[in-house]
């Protein structure tokens, strides 16, 4: 099965970590041919070349223009500079590049001691096994979707950016949807479930017909419910970890599996709405957090 996570603007720099292939912090660089979903490479490379060109103009005016397009402040000019070196800067597995709330909760490298967040105690856990990480994919404005193990550099490109008068949504439709549908069709019917945990911006780059989605809501003693915003990524990260280690599943049973994982592993009630996802007619599983 495939669990598609959202990307994160918070990213590590491979050169800043110790074990990247040499004593100088130099590691592998981006190799298009090694990325999962190779049918997306033409679009990936087109976006990359335009992003590099935009970010490589080293004049005050050029830097300011690039930051304006990318939605960056002057304080974040280093992000623009990273984009200019996209093809030559050190790269590392995507799960070690992306950081932030969701990836902290996912804890792919393990968690040495329990933490408490949003009133929920997260126990210490070991590293995710390779069988689990193979099930994880990550949505991206630059790459469309990649495997958690794909080796990529630090970069900055939001799904809301327009490059050369072309939105990311226009760039990726319909190629991204086709690639994900092709994965589903070519995978054994007993294990072809797709769980789409992407946020709306990235889901809209390539919606997946029939994919199961998750929504997180709080529920008070009177039954009043409210969509969770601040801790939404945290809960999705917890769920994704347990789901990645669950039994294989087909698309028809995906919502039931997701509901079961949330109940048994996290202790929260759920609600399943069959075919309720607008546009894709996928099942929607709502996770209910008591207040």
C-alpha positions as CSV (number, residue, x, y, z in Angstrom):
1,X,0.0,0.0,0.0
2,X,1.0,3.6,-0.4
3,X,0.7,6.4,2.3
4,X,1.2,9.8,0.7
5,X,2.4,12.4,3.2
6,X,2.6,16.2,2.7
7,X,6.0,17.9,2.3
8,X,7.4,20.3,4.8
9,X,9.0,23.7,4.4
10,X,11.2,22.8,7.3
11,X,14.0,20.8,5.9
12,X,17.5,19.7,7.0
13,X,20.6,20.3,5.0
14,X,22.5,17.0,4.2
15,X,25.8,18.8,4.3
16,X,25.1,19.7,8.0
17,X,24.8,16.0,9.0
18,X,27.7,13.8,9.8
19,X,27.2,10.6,7.8
20,X,26.7,11.7,4.2
21,X,29.4,9.8,2.3
22,X,32.6,11.7,3.2
23,X,34.4,13.4,6.0
24,X,33.7,16.8,4.4
25,X,29.9,16.3,4.5
26,X,29.7,15.8,0.7
27,X,27.2,13.2,-0.3
28,X,25.3,12.0,-3.3
29,X,23.6,14.6,-5.5
30,X,20.2,14.4,-7.2
31,X,20.0,11.6,-9.7
32,X,16.7,11.7,-11.6
33,X,17.0,8.1,-12.7
34,X,16.8,6.8,-9.2
35,X,13.6,8.5,-8.2
36,X,10.4,6.5,-7.9
37,X,7.6,7.2,-10.4
38,X,10.0,7.9,-13.3
39,X,7.2,8.9,-15.6
40,X,7.2,12.2,-13.7
41,X,10.8,13.0,-14.6
42,X,10.1,15.2,-17.6
43,X,7.9,17.5,-15.4
44,X,10.3,17.3,-12.5
45,X,13.2,18.4,-14.7
46,X,11.3,21.2,-16.4
47,X,10.3,22.7,-13.0
48,X,13.9,22.2,-11.7
49,X,15.5,24.0,-14.6
50,X,13.1,26.9,-14.3
51,X,13.6,27.1,-10.5
52,X,17.4,27.1,-10.9
53,X,17.3,29.8,-13.5
54,X,15.0,31.9,-11.4
55,X,17.2,31.6,-8.3
56,X,20.6,31.9,-10.0
57,X,20.5,35.6,-10.9
58,X,23.0,37.1,-8.3
59,X,22.0,40.7,-8.4
60,X,20.0,42.6,-5.8
61,X,17.1,42.8,-8.3
62,X,17.4,39.2,-9.3
63,X,17.5,37.9,-5.8
64,X,14.5,40.1,-4.8
65,X,12.5,38.9,-7.8
66,X,13.2,35.2,-7.0
67,X,12.1,35.7,-3.3
68,X,8.9,37.5,-4.4
69,X,8.0,34.6,-6.7
70,X,8.8,32.0,-4.0
71,X,7.1,33.9,-1.2
72,X,10.3,34.3,0.8
73,X,11.5,37.1,3.0
74,X,15.0,38.6,2.7
75,X,15.9,36.7,5.9
76,X,15.3,33.4,4.0
77,X,17.5,34.3,1.0
78,X,19.5,31.2,1.8
79,X,16.5,29.1,0.6
80,X,16.7,30.8,-2.7
81,X,20.4,30.1,-2.9
82,X,19.8,26.5,-2.1
83,X,17.5,26.3,-5.1
84,X,20.2,27.6,-7.4
85,X,22.4,24.7,-6.4
86,X,19.7,22.1,-6.7
87,X,21.6,19.8,-9.0
88,X,25.0,20.0,-7.3
89,X,24.2,20.2,-3.6
90,X,24.4,17.1,-1.3
91,X,21.3,15.0,-1.2
92,X,19.9,12.5,1.3
93,X,16.8,10.2,1.7
94,X,13.6,12.3,1.8
95,X,12.7,11.1,5.2
96,X,15.9,12.6,6.6
97,X,15.4,15.9,4.6
98,X,11.8,16.7,5.7
99,X,11.4,17.8,9.3
100,X,8.7,19.5,11.3
101,X,5.7,18.5,13.3
102,X,4.4,15.6,11.2
103,X,7.9,14.1,10.7
104,X,8.7,14.5,14.4
105,X,5.5,12.5,15.2
106,X,6.3,9.9,12.5
107,X,9.8,9.5,14.1
108,X,11.3,7.5,11.2
109,X,14.6,7.2,13.0
110,X,13.0,6.4,16.3
111,X,12.3,8.3,19.5
112,X,14.6,7.6,22.4
113,X,12.1,8.8,25.1
114,X,8.4,9.5,25.5
115,X,7.1,12.9,24.6
116,X,3.8,14.6,25.4
117,X,2.1,16.8,22.8
118,X,-1.5,18.0,22.6
119,X,-2.1,16.0,25.8
120,X,-1.1,12.8,24.0
121,X,1.8,10.7,25.3
122,X,4.0,9.4,22.5
123,X,6.0,6.4,23.7
124,X,9.6,5.8,22.8
125,X,9.9,3.9,19.5
126,X,12.6,2.3,17.5
127,X,13.4,3.2,13.8
128,X,10.8,2.4,11.2
129,X,11.7,-0.9,9.5
130,X,12.4,-0.8,5.7
131,X,9.2,-2.7,5.1
132,X,7.3,0.3,6.6
133,X,9.3,3.1,4.9
134,X,8.7,1.5,1.5
135,X,5.0,2.2,2.0
136,X,5.6,6.0,2.6
137,X,5.6,8.5,-0.2
138,X,5.8,12.3,0.0
139,X,3.9,14.9,-2.2
140,X,6.0,17.7,-3.6
141,X,5.7,20.7,-5.8
142,X,9.1,20.0,-7.3
143,X,9.0,16.2,-7.5
144,X,5.2,15.5,-7.7
145,X,5.5,12.5,-5.4
146,X,8.6,10.6,-4.3
147,X,9.4,7.6,-2.2
148,X,10.4,8.2,1.4
149,X,13.8,6.6,0.5
150,X,14.4,8.7,-2.7
151,X,17.5,10.8,-2.4
152,X,16.8,14.5,-2.8
153,X,18.5,17.8,-1.9
154,X,17.3,20.6,0.4
155,X,15.0,22.9,-1.7
156,X,12.2,25.4,-1.3
157,X,9.1,25.4,-3.6
158,X,5.6,25.7,-2.4
159,X,2.6,24.2,-4.2
160,X,1.1,27.7,-4.5
161,X,4.0,29.1,-6.5
162,X,3.6,30.1,-10.2
163,X,6.7,29.8,-12.4
164,X,6.7,31.5,-15.8
165,X,3.0,32.1,-15.6
166,X,2.3,28.4,-15.0
167,X,0.9,27.2,-11.6
168,X,2.1,24.0,-10.0
169,X,-1.4,22.6,-10.4
170,X,-1.3,23.2,-14.1
171,X,2.2,21.6,-14.3
172,X,1.3,18.4,-12.5
173,X,-2.2,17.7,-13.9
174,X,-2.8,15.1,-15.2
175,X,0.7,13.4,-15.1
176,X,0.7,13.1,-11.3
177,X,-2.7,11.5,-11.1
178,X,-1.8,9.1,-13.9
179,X,1.3,8.0,-12.2
180,X,-0.5,7.2,-8.9
181,X,-3.4,5.5,-10.7
182,X,-0.8,3.4,-12.6
183,X,0.8,2.4,-9.3
184,X,-2.5,1.3,-8.0
185,X,-3.4,-0.7,-11.2
186,X,0.0,-2.4,-11.4
187,X,0.1,-3.4,-7.7
188,X,-1.4,-6.6,-6.4
189,X,-5.1,-6.1,-5.7
190,X,-4.7,-7.3,-2.1
191,X,-2.2,-4.5,-1.3
192,X,-3.0,-1.6,-3.6
193,X,-4.6,0.8,-1.1
194,X,-3.7,4.5,-1.3
195,X,-4.0,6.7,1.8
196,X,-3.8,10.4,0.9
197,X,-2.6,12.4,3.9
198,X,-1.6,15.4,1.7
199,X,-2.9,18.9,2.5
200,X,-5.3,20.4,0.0
201,X,-2.7,22.4,-1.9
202,X,-0.6,19.2,-2.6
203,X,-3.6,16.9,-3.1
204,X,-4.9,19.2,-5.8
205,X,-1.7,18.8,-7.8
206,X,-2.6,15.2,-8.5
207,X,-5.9,13.9,-6.9
208,X,-6.2,10.1,-6.7
209,X,-9.6,8.6,-7.5
210,X,-10.8,6.4,-4.7
211,X,-7.9,7.2,-2.3
212,X,-8.8,7.1,1.4
213,X,-8.3,10.4,3.3
214,X,-8.2,11.4,6.9
215,X,-9.6,14.4,8.7
216,X,-8.9,15.2,12.4
217,X,-11.6,16.9,14.5
218,X,-12.1,17.6,18.2
219,X,-15.3,16.6,19.9
220,X,-16.5,18.1,23.2
221,X,-18.9,16.6,25.8
222,X,-21.9,18.1,24.0
223,X,-21.0,16.4,20.7
224,X,-19.9,19.7,19.1
225,X,-17.0,19.1,16.6
226,X,-14.3,21.3,15.2
227,X,-11.6,20.6,12.6
228,X,-8.2,20.5,14.1
229,X,-5.7,22.9,12.6
230,X,-2.7,23.4,14.9
231,X,-2.1,19.8,15.7
232,X,-3.4,18.3,12.5
233,X,0.0,17.4,11.2
234,X,1.0,15.9,14.6
235,X,-1.9,13.5,14.6
236,X,-1.4,12.6,10.9
237,X,2.3,11.7,11.7
238,X,1.2,9.4,14.5
239,X,-1.3,7.7,12.4
240,X,1.0,7.3,9.4
241,X,3.6,5.6,11.5
242,X,1.2,2.9,12.8
243,X,-0.5,2.5,9.4
244,X,2.9,1.9,7.7
245,X,3.5,-1.0,10.1
246,X,0.0,-2.5,9.7
247,X,-1.1,-5.4,7.5
248,X,-1.4,-5.1,3.8
249,X,-4.7,-3.8,2.5
250,X,-6.7,-3.4,-0.7
251,X,-8.4,-0.2,-1.7
252,X,-11.9,-1.5,-0.8
253,X,-10.9,-2.2,2.8
254,X,-8.6,0.8,3.3
255,X,-11.0,3.0,5.4
256,X,-11.7,0.1,7.7
257,X,-8.0,-0.5,8.2
258,X,-7.3,3.2,8.9
259,X,-10.2,3.3,11.4
260,X,-8.9,0.1,13.1
261,X,-5.4,1.5,13.4
262,X,-6.6,4.7,15.0
263,X,-8.8,2.9,17.4
264,X,-6.3,0.1,18.5
265,X,-3.0,2.0,18.4
266,X,-4.1,5.5,19.5
267,X,-7.4,4.9,21.3
268,X,-9.5,7.5,19.4
269,X,-12.9,7.0,17.9
270,X,-13.5,7.4,14.2
271,X,-16.3,8.0,11.7
272,X,-16.2,6.6,8.2
273,X,-18.0,8.3,5.3
274,X,-18.0,6.2,2.2
275,X,-17.3,8.1,-1.0
276,X,-17.3,11.4,0.8
277,X,-14.1,13.0,-0.6
278,X,-15.1,15.7,-3.0
279,X,-13.7,15.1,-6.5
280,X,-12.2,11.7,-6.0
281,X,-15.1,9.9,-4.3
282,X,-12.7,8.3,-1.9
283,X,-13.7,7.3,1.6
284,X,-13.2,9.8,4.4
285,X,-12.1,8.7,7.9
286,X,-12.6,11.3,10.6
287,X,-10.5,10.9,13.7
288,X,-12.2,12.3,16.8
289,X,-10.1,13.8,19.6
290,X,-12.1,14.3,22.8
291,X,-11.8,17.8,24.5
